[in-house]
Amino acid sequence: VSPLPEDQRHTDIVKSTIQLANSLNMKVIAEGIETREQADMLISLGCHTLQGYYFGKPSPIVEWTEEDNKKAKAHRMVY
């Protein structure tokens, strides 16, 4: 997702991939999110889960799963 949102060709590829997954009742996880603009675009395209340095550097899983994924929900990574 690094060229998003500026590169229209990559945007079209990501959009069609998300649409295909949704048509097959599959969940989509986007990795490598580094900016708010990338996150906003992927959310608007229907991506279900986002992860990357924009939300935080790698940390122990317990930090993310405490209190029903509270930290992840606050960052809109889990719905």
VOBA-1610 file (N, C-alpha, C; in pm, whole numbers, padded with zeros to 5 digits, always signed):
BEGIN
Val+00081-00121+00000Val+00000+00000+00000Val+00085+00127+00000Ser+00215+00113-00006Ser+00301+00231+00005Ser+00275+00340-00099Pro+00235+00309-00223Pro+00209+00419-00318Pro+00073+00487-00300Leu-00010+00435-00211Leu-00143+00494-00190Leu-00132+00621-00108Pro-00218+00717-00124Pro-00328+00724-00221Pro-00292+00793-00353Glu-00164+00831-00372Glu-00126+00910-00489Glu-00129+00835-00621Asp-00097+00707-00620Asp-00084+00630-00743Asp-00218+00565-00780Gln-00281+00615-00885Gln-00414+00567-00924Gln-00412+00421-00967Arg-00306+00378-01034Arg-00298+00238-01077Arg-00299+00144-00956His-00220+00177-00855His-00219+00094-00735His-00352+00103-00661Thr-00411+00219-00660Thr-00542+00235-00596Thr-00645+00144-00663Asp-00644+00140-00795Asp-00738+00055-00869Asp-00715-00093-00839Ile-00590-00134-00827Ile-00558-00274-00796Ile-00609-00309-00656Val-00583-00221-00559Val-00628-00246-00422Val-00780-00249-00416Lys-00844-00155-00484Lys-00991-00148-00484Lys-01051-00277-00543Ser-00999-00323-00655Ser-01054-00444-00717Ser-01027-00567-00631Thr-00913-00571-00564Thr-00882-00683-00475Thr-00979-00688-00358Ile-01008-00573-00299Ile-01103-00566-00188Ile-01243-00607-00236Gln-01283-00560-00353Gln-01415-00596-00406Gln-01425-00746-00432Leu-01318-00804-00487Leu-01318-00948-00512Leu-01331-01025-00381Ala-01252-00987-00282Ala-01259-01055-00152Ala-01398-01043-00091Asn-01455-00923-00095Asn-01589-00903-00040Asn-01692-00988-00113Ser-01679-01001-00245Ser-01775-01082-00321Ser-01765-01229-00284Leu-01651-01270-00231Leu-01630-01409-00189Leu-01650-01426-00038Asn-01706-01323+00025Asn-01729-01322+00170Asn-01601-01345+00250Met-01494-01284+00203Met-01365-01294+00271Met-01334-01160+00338Lys-01260-01165+00446Lys-01215-01045+00515Lys-01082-01000+00455Val-01059-00870+00453Val-00937-00814+00395Val-00853-00750+00504Ile-00725-00784+00507Ile-00630-00725+00600Ile-00525-00651+00518Ala-00509-00522+00544Ala-00406-00443+00477Ala-00288-00427+00572Glu-00169-00454+00522Glu-00048-00442+00601Glu+00039-00330+00545Gly+00117-00271+00632Gly+00212-00169+00589Gly+00157-00028+00588Ile+00051-00003+00663Ile-00007+00131+00669Ile+00089+00223+00742Glu+00126+00334+00677Glu+00220+00428+00737Glu+00164+00569+00752Thr+00050+00598+00689Thr-00007+00734+00698Thr-00157+00728+00723Arg-00210+00837+00775Arg-00355+00849+00798Arg-00430+00843+00666Glu-00372+00902+00562Glu-00436+00902+00430Glu-00453+00760+00377Gln-00352+00678+00395Gln-00363+00537+00352Gln-00472+00467+00431Ala-00475+00488+00561Ala-00577+00425+00645Ala-00716+00468+00604Asp-00736+00599+00586Asp-00867+00650+00547Asp-00912+00593+00414Met-00821+00587+00318Met-00858+00534+00186Met-00897+00387+00196Leu-00819+00308+00266Leu-00849+00165+00276Leu-00980+00140+00350Ile-01009+00218+00451Ile-01137+00207+00521Ile-01251+00241+00425Ser-01234+00349+00348Ser-01340+00389+00254Ser-01361+00286+00144Leu-01257+00210+00112Leu-01269+00106+00009Leu-01326-00024+00064Gly-01343-00032+00197Gly-01405-00150+00255Gly-01310-00249+00319Cys-01186-00208+00342Cys-01091-00297+00408Cys-01135-00319+00552His-01125-00442+00600His-01175-00478+00733His-01075-00455+00845Thr-00948-00481+00820Thr-00846-00472+00925Thr-00722-00406+00868Leu-00664-00316+00945Leu-00544-00244+00904Leu-00434-00265+01006Gln-00312-00271+00956Gln-00199-00278+01049Gln-00078-00212+00985Gly+00010-00163+01068Gly+00132-00100+01019Gly+00187-00002+01120Tyr+00300+00059+01086Tyr+00367+00151+01178Tyr+00282+00273+01212Tyr+00187+00308+01126Tyr+00100+00422+01159Tyr+00028+00398+01291Phe-00007+00275+01317Phe-00081+00240+01439Phe+00012+00210+01555Gly+00132+00167+01526Gly+00227+00137+01632Gly+00331+00037+01585Lys+00442+00044+01650Lys+00550-00051+01620Lys+00515-00186+01681Pro+00579-00292+01637Pro+00552-00424+01692Pro+00562-00424+01846Ser+00468-00491+01908Ser+00466-00501+02054Ser+00403-00635+02093Pro+00415-00673+02219Pro+00359-00801+02263Pro+00208-00809+02237Ile+00163-00924+02197Ile+00021-00945+02164Ile-00070-00911+02281Val-00024-00931+02402Val-00109-00905+02518Val-00153-00757+02523Glu-00068-00667+02474Glu-00105-00525+02473Glu-00224-00498+02380Trp-00237-00579+02277Trp-00345-00557+02180Trp-00472-00632+02216Thr-00460-00741+02288Thr-00579-00822+02316Thr-00641-00795+02452Glu-00574-00718+02538Glu-00633-00684+02668Glu-00763-00608+02646Glu-00858-00632+02732Glu-00986-00560+02731Glu-01054-00564+02594Asp-01066-00684+02538Asp-01139-00705+02413Asp-01085-00619+02297Asn-00955-00622+02279Asn-00891-00548+02168Asn-00913-00397+02176Lys-00918-00342+02296Lys-00945-00199+02316Lys-00848-00111+02236Lys-00720-00142+02241Lys-00620-00062+02170Lys-00642-00070+02019Ala-00668-00188+01968Ala-00690-00204+01825Ala-00817-00132+01780Lys-00922-00140+01859Lys-01047-00071+01823Lys-01028+00080+01824Ala-00949+00129+01918Ala-00923+00273+01924Ala-00850+00321+01800His-00772+00236+01738His-00700+00271+01617His-00773+00227+01490Arg-00897+00182+01505Arg-00981+00137+01394Arg-00920+00020+01319Met-00847-00065+01391Met-00788-00182+01328Met-00880-00302+01335Val-00973-00301+01431Val-01066-00411+01448Val-01205-00350+01465Tyr-01302-00407+01397Tyr-01438-00353+01406Tyr-01526-00447+01485
//
